[in-house]
């Protein structure tokens, strides 16, 4: 049963992936759930970083955008991310 603030999810994995993840969990002395959560967290963080990078690149490629404006916009986004 999930604890407060969590959601349960069933995931189908190839047998070999499951075995590898289980070995990793055992070697780190953590649960398989922890390995899956950490992997998903990493994937989500990388996707968010890529989206930010793409947005900054697009903003920086606009000839009508000043460097000062772009720097301010980047700082604003980074500060809002830290608050979440």
N, C-alpha and C positions, 0 to 999 in steps of 0.2 A: 504494500500500500504506500503511495507517495506521501511524503511528509508535507506539511503546510508550505505553500509557495512553490510546489513542484507539480509537474504534470507527467503522467505515465505515457510511455510510447513503446509500441512494439516495432522492432526493426528486423527485417529478414536480411541475414548476411550469408555470403558464401561460406561453406564450412571451413575452408582454409583461412579466410579472413577472421572468422570467429576464433579459430585455434590460435592464430598469431596474436590477436588481441588478448586472449586469455593468458597466453604465455607472458605477454608484456605486463599485464596486470599482476600476475604472480611474481614476476621479477622485480616489480616496483612495490610489491606488498600493498596494493590497492585493489579496489573492486573493479570488475569489468565495467560496471556502470560509470565509475570515475574515469576510466580510459576513454569511453565513448563520449562522455560529457566534455572532457578536455579536448578531444579531437574535434568535436563540433564547435566548441568555443573558438578554437584556433581557426577553423575554416570560416566562421562568421566574422571574426576579427580581420582576417586577411581580405575577405570580400569587402568589408567596410573601408579598410585602408585603400584598397584598389579603387573603390568608388570615389573616395576623397581625392586620390591622386589624379584620377581622370577628370574630376571637376576642376581641380586646380590647374591642370594642363589646359583644359578648355578655356578657363578664365584667363590664363596667362597668354593664350594665343590670340585673344581678341585685341586688335590694335587700338580700340577705343578705351581699353581698360588701363588705368595708371598703375604703376608698381605699388604706390602707396595704398590704393584701393584694394588691390589683390592681397597685399600683406595684411591689411585690416580684416578682410573677409576670411582669410585663412585663420587668423587668430581667433576670430569670433566663432568659427566652426570648431576649432580645437577646444576652446573653453566650454562650448555647449556640450561637446562629447565628454569632457571630464566631469560634468555635472550629472550625467545620466547614470 
